[in-house]
Amino acid sequence: MTDQKIQKSFIDNGFGFPVHLHNVPMIKVRGKWTPHINYNRLTQAVLYALSEKPVRLAGNEIRFIRLHFEMTLQEFAERFAVSHAAVIKWEKSKDDPTGMNWASEKDLRLFVLSKLNSKAEAFARLYQNLEHSKAERKQSIQLDADNIAA
């Protein structure tokens, strides 16, 4: 019989930035507790959360988005009409906001949503929310593990 439990809080750093998970199903594997979640669903949930994040995106989050969609620095730069040096600068900001202009960040968030095959209502809602959101402070991703359990 496999040992299982629900952990109230767990921080996953596997995306290059902390993702705080709540109510995480855990399973004991070789004597060590590990999240018993579907990492594909977690990745999708993180991408949605980044597109809707109420504060500016950080460099590590930009890097995660670029790598998730398998884009080179040059491809990413061309897609968002900036130089590859600009993308390098954004990614070098690590855990801090990138300093990219707000129009580029809104475009990036809508790009993520489009890649996730979201419905038109989701685009309209996100665009409306982004029009009223320009906060500069940091904020980590918070997700409930209910929808990502394995």
JOTAUR-V155902 format. One record per helix or strand of 3 or more residues. SS is the DSSP state (H for helix, E for strand). FROM is the first residue (numbers start at 1). LEN is the number of residues. If there is no record, write none. Layout:
[[SS,FROM,LEN] [SS,FROM,LEN]]
This chain:
[[E,4,9] [E,19,11] [E,32,4] [H,39,14] [H,59,10] [H,73,7] [H,84,9] [H,102,14] [H,120,12] [E,141,4] [H,145,3]]
